[in-house]
Amino acid sequence: MKARISALMLGAALVFGAGTGAFAQDKTAKIGVLSDQSGLYADIGGPGSVLAAQMAVEDSGLTKKGWKIDVLAGDHQNKPDIGVGVARQWIDVDKVDVIADVPTSSVALAVNNVVKEKNIIFLNSGAGTSDLSNAQCSPNTIHWTYDTYMLAHGTGSALTKAGGNTWFFLTADYAFGSALERDTTAAVTALGGKVLGSVRHPLNTSDFSSFLLQAQASKAKVIGLANAGGDTINAIKQASEFGIVKGGQKLAGLLMFITDVHSLGLNVAQGLNMTETFYWDLNDGTRAFSKRFQERMKNKNMPTMVNAGVYSSVLHYLKVLDAQGGNSHDGAKIVAAMKAMPTDDPLFGKGTIQPNGRKIHPAYLFEVKSPAESKGPWDYYKTVATIPADQAFTALDKSTCPLLKK
């Protein structure tokens, strides 16, 4: 197992330093970006999240002030045991201070426990389960970008209000899919809708035909795709081949990213609704960052909201280090300081971090443009609605986070 973990480590640190002189011990920080580097979620996080962390270090200006900041990259392959192994190696051997990104909720929940045990920092951008700021919240974790509550009360509520009052779910069979189906079911039923059934599929499924036939047979007005990445892309492509949308049922991509739309193409994706907290073309700040990001990406992709969340969360962490003049390497204390400092960056604007570790900011309900509406490459979304920050995420008085009881 040790040999396997070692093989998975992308061990060479990407060092950002000024000059060649020695750095003071309290002027150092190590950030490990743990993601899916080559599988079905690689376009969501992967190399883009590593680049986002590098850009945050560069933009923080800390290296010019004598700091030595290292960024490491690791591949968890969407497997909790591998993710935990990499995390422990980083913490115990490489003395990593922060683990960032971590898509795949089952991996994130496992890493969440290790981070708390070792008292470092977990800046989650990639995983969706709302349990990270509810039942399994931690004083060492901040859930930054999105979660299943936000997705459910964005896309789920909007489609139900628009007449999609019967649902059938195609759900990825792991923690994220379960949480997204649970939270969307609650949003749908609260508005008087009904869930007619659901079916679970394995992670990284190539053939959705049997699952789609069950959904089609249910006669539900909305087929909710409680999955992500390659699974969502495959399900939508095959649903198009089955003529499901032409038959009168609507597909709801409950978690979709700009890279998914890019892979599908506008002919297939047009008309889909999704809820995100970032889009490259929202404003001058998002456009400027995205242009710099795209220029440095080998595949020339625009940043996803996960990539944006990695940049934003790492930048805020570095602001706290700068403010305190050094790194105490005490994860819980630094997270407390991060919660106390208002957030502000060009990608998400001004925001706050709640006591349960939930970072809040506005969310946006988007609709994918038709080919005729698109004015050029990556011009894919039109904004349907803006969900205010205080409505986009679980209200504190409804949170089940044990930290709130203290």
Beta strands, then each sheet from edge to edge (+ up, - down):
strand 1: 9-16
strand 2: 28-35
strand 3: 68-75
strand 4: 98-101
strand 5: 121-124
strand 6: 141-143
strand 7: 166-172
strand 8: 194-201
strand 9: 222-226
strand 10: 250-253
strand 11: 273-276
strand 12: 343-345
strand 13: 349-353
strand 14: 359-360
strand 15: 363-368
strand 16: 381-387
sheet 1: 1+ 3- 2- 4- 5- 6-
sheet 2: 8+ 7+ 9+ 10+
sheet 3: 11+ 15- 16+
sheet 4: 12+ 13- 14+
end
